[in-house]
Amino acid sequence: MLARHGEDTYVIWGGHRSLIDAGDRSLTFNLGLDPGATSPVAMSNALFDALPATEPLVVPQIPDVGAPSRWLPGTAVGSVLESRDAGGAVNGFYVLLPQGIQQISGFVADLIRTSQSQDSPTPQLISPDRLVDIPDVDILNVDYYPETTLNFIDTAANPVTCVGWSKMSTDRQATVTVLSGRGLPVSPAMDVNIVKLVRDDRAPDSVVADQTLVLPGAANFVATTSGVVTSDTRESLYWLSPQGVRFGISWDEATLRALNLNPAGAAQAPWPIVRTFAAGPAISRDSALLARDTLPGGGQVALIPDAAQAGG
């Protein structure tokens, strides 16, 4: 999916976002992207923060490109090579570097060949006996690049984008899923449970959601962690209400005992998603022991429609 956040353009793929230069035709051509035909969808701050980021996708910069190689006489540094198995099928792509050869994906091979002149319309074939005599190196930072050309979603026909994050107690890392479609990925029968938030924070850069939907049976006692899928931290405790409000819970033993909560039983949830809930007051034993004559006001307000206006 092609997306935009501020002045920057991103490709959303494989559960993360990658910054690209939409004007680099070598890159967009190999991604399978036609900037003139594919319109980027605007990313909200919340969606942007919730998506893990890779380093930017760029054309790899090869040191001493075009210089004669000392490993393959007659072949220039930066040349893309291919190897084949005994049956004649291609089983690997490599790029020739000053220090040796680096194995690369087919996508990176095409990207390099598109961005610089090559002596042949196809990658140069290298025999296994010559391949094993050249040192293996890992110089180009391209391990996170796509393996193949991407298939871009028609965002005009599928304007809604959602990100999902899940991690079970036995999982070593979280699973991030990006969904795209014409509407929210829930049954229309759940629409009655959608809560429109008043939103105290209405600044342009706010990450507070416009509305929330907490499904029946969803985890509501959570421990926040970072958006990194491998993170195993448990930073802050929250109670997420069906009304779309997050209540911070103190870590002190007296509060947890009074609430009969065990932090070990809290489901991990990424802070970039948790913070889209409206911020409620902290839950602690000390706060509960305070007496007040009235509840403090302030913040934004919204009118509650009467029964006639609501259609009831």
C-alpha positions as CSV (number, residue, x, y, z in Angstrom):
1,M,0.0,0.0,0.0
2,L,1.2,3.5,-0.8
3,A,0.7,5.9,2.0
4,R,1.6,9.5,3.0
5,H,2.3,11.1,6.4
6,G,3.1,14.8,6.3
7,E,5.4,15.4,3.4
8,D,6.8,11.9,3.3
9,T,5.8,8.9,1.2
10,Y,5.8,5.3,2.6
11,V,5.2,1.8,1.4
12,I,3.2,-0.3,3.9
13,W,4.1,-4.0,3.4
14,G,4.8,-7.0,5.5
15,G,3.3,-5.5,8.6
16,H,5.6,-2.4,8.6
17,R,6.2,0.9,6.9
18,S,9.2,1.9,4.8
19,L,10.1,5.4,3.7
20,I,10.6,5.8,-0.1
21,D,11.5,8.5,-2.5
22,A,8.5,8.4,-4.9
23,G,10.5,10.4,-7.5
24,D,13.2,7.6,-7.8
25,R,11.9,5.7,-10.8
26,S,14.5,2.9,-10.4
27,L,13.0,2.2,-7.0
28,T,9.3,2.6,-7.8
29,F,9.6,0.6,-11.0
30,N,11.0,-2.4,-9.2
31,L,8.5,-2.0,-6.4
32,G,5.7,-2.4,-9.0
33,L,4.5,1.1,-8.3
34,D,3.3,3.7,-10.8
35,P,3.1,7.0,-8.9
36,G,0.9,8.5,-11.6
37,A,-1.7,5.7,-11.2
38,T,-1.5,4.9,-7.5
39,S,-2.6,7.5,-5.1
40,P,-1.2,7.4,-1.5
41,V,-3.6,7.2,1.3
42,A,-3.1,9.6,4.2
43,M,-1.9,7.9,7.4
44,S,-3.2,9.2,10.8
45,N,-0.7,9.9,13.5
46,A,-2.1,6.8,15.4
47,L,-1.6,4.5,12.4
48,F,1.8,5.9,11.7
49,D,3.0,5.3,15.3
50,A,1.5,1.9,15.5
51,L,3.3,0.5,12.4
52,P,6.8,-0.7,13.0
53,A,9.3,1.1,10.7
54,T,12.2,-0.3,8.6
55,E,15.0,1.8,7.4
56,P,14.2,3.6,4.1
57,L,14.1,1.7,0.9
58,V,16.7,3.2,-1.4
59,V,18.9,2.1,-4.3
60,P,22.0,0.5,-2.6
61,Q,25.1,2.6,-2.9
62,I,28.0,0.3,-4.0
63,P,31.5,1.4,-3.2
64,D,33.9,1.7,-6.2
65,V,31.1,0.8,-8.6
66,G,32.4,0.3,-12.1
67,A,36.0,-0.4,-11.1
68,P,37.6,-3.6,-12.3
69,S,37.1,-6.5,-9.8
70,R,40.1,-8.3,-8.5
71,W,38.0,-11.4,-7.9
72,L,36.6,-11.8,-11.4
73,P,38.9,-10.3,-14.0
74,G,37.0,-8.6,-16.8
75,T,34.0,-8.0,-14.5
76,A,33.2,-4.6,-12.9
77,V,32.4,-4.0,-9.3
78,G,28.6,-3.7,-9.0
79,S,27.8,-6.4,-11.5
80,V,24.9,-8.7,-10.6
81,L,25.7,-12.4,-10.9
82,E,23.5,-15.5,-10.8
83,S,24.2,-19.1,-10.1
84,R,22.3,-22.2,-11.2
85,D,21.8,-25.7,-9.9
86,A,22.5,-28.9,-11.9
87,G,19.1,-28.7,-13.4
88,G,19.7,-25.3,-14.8
89,A,17.4,-23.4,-12.4
90,V,18.6,-20.1,-10.9
91,N,19.3,-20.7,-7.3
92,G,21.0,-17.4,-6.2
93,F,21.7,-13.8,-7.0
94,Y,24.9,-12.0,-6.0
95,V,26.4,-8.5,-6.3
96,L,30.2,-8.2,-6.9
97,L,31.7,-5.8,-4.3
98,P,35.4,-4.7,-3.8
99,Q,35.7,-7.1,-0.8
100,G,34.0,-10.1,-2.3
101,I,30.4,-11.1,-3.2
102,Q,27.2,-10.6,-1.3
103,Q,24.1,-12.8,-1.8
104,I,21.0,-10.7,-2.5
105,S,17.3,-11.2,-3.3
106,G,15.9,-11.1,-6.8
107,F,14.3,-7.8,-6.0
108,V,17.6,-6.2,-4.9
109,A,19.3,-7.7,-8.0
110,D,16.7,-6.1,-10.3
111,L,17.0,-2.8,-8.3
112,I,20.8,-2.6,-8.8
113,R,20.5,-3.6,-12.5
114,T,17.9,-0.9,-13.1
115,S,19.8,1.8,-11.4
116,Q,23.2,1.3,-13.1
117,S,24.5,0.1,-16.5
118,Q,25.2,-3.6,-16.8
119,D,27.1,-5.2,-19.7
120,S,24.4,-7.8,-20.2
121,P,20.6,-7.8,-20.4
122,T,20.6,-10.7,-17.9
123,P,22.7,-11.3,-14.8
124,Q,26.1,-12.8,-15.5
125,L,26.2,-16.5,-14.9
126,I,28.9,-17.6,-12.4
127,S,29.8,-21.3,-12.0
128,P,29.9,-22.8,-8.5
129,D,33.6,-23.5,-8.6
130,R,34.4,-19.8,-9.2
131,L,31.7,-18.8,-6.7
132,V,33.3,-20.6,-3.8
133,D,36.6,-19.0,-4.4
134,I,35.3,-15.5,-3.7
135,P,34.8,-14.3,-0.1
136,D,31.3,-13.9,1.2
137,V,30.7,-10.4,2.6
138,D,27.7,-8.5,4.2
139,I,28.2,-4.9,3.3
140,L,25.0,-3.7,1.7
141,N,22.2,-3.2,4.3
142,V,19.4,-4.8,2.2
143,D,18.2,-7.7,4.4
144,Y,14.9,-6.0,5.1
145,Y,14.1,-5.3,1.5
146,P,11.1,-7.1,-0.2
147,E,11.9,-10.4,-1.8
148,T,9.9,-9.6,-4.9
149,T,7.8,-6.9,-6.6
150,L,4.8,-5.8,-4.4
151,N,1.1,-5.9,-5.4
152,F,-0.3,-2.5,-4.5
153,I,-3.9,-2.1,-3.2
154,D,-6.3,0.2,-4.9
155,T,-6.9,2.6,-2.1
156,A,-9.7,4.3,-3.9
157,A,-11.7,1.1,-3.8
158,N,-10.4,0.1,-0.3
159,P,-10.0,3.4,1.6
160,V,-10.0,2.0,5.1
161,T,-6.7,0.8,6.6
162,C,-6.3,-0.9,10.0
163,V,-3.4,-2.3,11.9
164,G,-3.7,-5.2,14.3
165,W,-1.2,-6.3,17.0
166,S,-1.3,-9.6,18.8
167,K,1.0,-11.4,21.1
168,M,0.2,-14.5,23.2
169,S,2.0,-15.2,26.4
170,T,4.1,-17.9,24.7
171,D,5.0,-15.9,21.6
172,R,8.5,-14.7,21.3
173,Q,7.4,-11.7,19.3
174,A,4.3,-9.9,18.3
175,T,2.4,-10.3,15.0
176,V,1.5,-7.1,13.2
177,T,-1.3,-7.4,10.6
178,V,-2.4,-4.7,8.2
179,L,-5.9,-4.9,6.9
180,S,-7.4,-2.9,4.0
181,G,-11.0,-2.7,2.8
182,R,-14.1,-0.7,2.3
183,G,-15.0,-0.6,6.0
184,L,-13.9,-1.7,9.4
185,P,-13.1,-5.5,9.7
186,V,-15.9,-6.2,12.1
187,S,-19.5,-7.4,11.8
188,P,-22.0,-4.6,11.2
189,A,-23.9,-6.0,14.2
190,M,-21.1,-4.6,16.4
191,D,-21.8,-1.0,15.3
192,V,-24.1,-0.5,18.4
193,N,-21.0,-1.0,20.6
194,I,-19.0,1.8,18.8
195,V,-18.3,4.7,21.2
196,K,-17.6,8.2,19.8
197,L,-15.1,9.9,22.0
198,V,-15.5,13.5,23.1
199,R,-11.7,13.9,22.7
200,D,-10.2,16.4,25.2
201,D,-7.2,16.7,22.9
202,R,-8.3,18.0,19.5
203,A,-4.9,19.3,18.3
204,P,-3.9,18.4,14.7
205,D,-1.1,16.1,15.9
206,S,-3.3,14.3,18.5
207,V,-3.3,10.5,18.5
208,V,-6.6,10.1,20.4
209,A,-9.1,8.1,18.4
210,D,-12.4,9.6,17.2
211,Q,-14.2,6.4,18.2
212,T,-13.5,3.1,19.8
213,L,-14.9,-0.4,19.7
214,V,-14.0,-2.9,22.4
215,L,-15.2,-6.4,21.4
216,P,-16.8,-8.7,24.0
217,G,-14.2,-10.8,25.7
218,A,-11.3,-8.6,24.6
219,A,-8.4,-8.2,27.1
220,N,-8.9,-5.1,29.2
221,F,-6.1,-5.4,31.7
222,V,-2.9,-4.6,29.8
223,A,0.8,-3.9,30.4
224,T,2.2,-1.5,27.8
225,T,5.3,-2.3,25.8
226,S,7.0,-0.5,22.9
227,G,5.9,-0.9,19.3
228,V,8.9,-3.1,18.5
229,V,7.6,-6.6,17.8
230,T,10.4,-8.3,19.8
231,S,9.9,-6.1,22.9
232,D,9.3,-8.0,26.1
233,T,9.0,-5.1,28.5
234,R,6.0,-4.4,30.8
235,E,6.1,-0.7,31.4
236,S,2.7,0.6,32.7
237,L,-0.5,-1.0,33.7
238,Y,-3.9,0.1,32.3
239,W,-7.5,-0.9,32.4
240,L,-9.2,-0.4,29.1
241,S,-12.9,0.3,29.4
242,P,-15.7,-0.5,26.8
243,Q,-16.3,3.3,26.8
244,G,-12.9,3.8,25.1
245,V,-11.1,5.2,28.2
246,R,-7.7,4.0,29.6
247,F,-7.2,4.1,33.3
248,G,-3.6,3.9,34.6
249,I,-3.2,1.5,37.4
250,S,-0.5,2.0,40.0
251,W,2.1,-0.7,40.4
252,D,2.1,-0.5,44.2
253,E,1.2,-3.7,46.1
254,A,-1.7,-2.1,48.1
255,T,-3.5,-1.0,44.9
256,L,-3.0,-4.3,43.1
257,R,-4.1,-6.3,46.1
258,A,-7.3,-4.2,46.6
259,L,-8.2,-4.7,42.9
260,N,-7.2,-8.4,43.0
261,L,-4.9,-7.9,40.0
262,N,-1.7,-9.7,39.2
263,P,0.6,-7.8,36.8
264,A,1.8,-11.2,35.4
265,G,-1.7,-11.7,34.0
266,A,-1.8,-8.5,32.1
267,A,-1.8,-8.9,28.3
268,Q,1.0,-7.0,26.6
269,A,-0.2,-4.1,24.4
270,P,1.9,-1.6,22.4
271,W,1.8,1.9,23.8
272,P,1.3,3.5,20.3
273,I,-2.1,1.7,20.2
274,V,-3.1,2.0,23.9
275,R,-2.5,5.8,23.9
276,T,-5.3,6.2,21.3
277,F,-7.8,5.6,24.1
278,A,-9.0,8.6,26.0
279,A,-7.0,9.3,29.1
280,G,-8.9,8.7,32.3
281,P,-7.8,9.3,35.9
282,A,-5.2,7.0,37.5
283,I,-6.5,4.1,39.7
284,S,-4.6,3.9,43.0
285,R,-5.4,3.2,46.6
286,D,-4.2,6.7,47.5
287,S,-6.5,8.3,44.9
288,A,-9.5,6.2,46.2
289,L,-9.0,7.6,49.7
290,L,-9.5,11.2,48.7
291,A,-12.8,12.9,49.5
292,R,-14.2,15.5,47.1
293,D,-17.4,17.7,47.2
294,T,-17.6,17.8,43.4
295,L,-15.9,16.3,40.4
296,P,-13.4,18.6,38.7
297,G,-14.7,20.0,35.3
298,G,-12.6,21.1,32.3
299,G,-11.8,19.6,29.0
300,Q,-14.0,19.3,25.9
301,V,-17.7,18.5,26.1
302,A,-20.3,17.0,23.7
303,L,-24.0,17.3,23.8
304,I,-26.0,14.2,24.6
305,P,-28.9,13.9,22.2
306,D,-32.4,13.4,23.7
307,A,-34.5,10.4,23.0
308,A,-36.3,12.1,20.1
309,Q,-33.1,13.2,18.4
310,A,-31.5,9.8,18.9
311,G,-34.5,8.1,17.3
312,G,-35.4,6.3,20.5
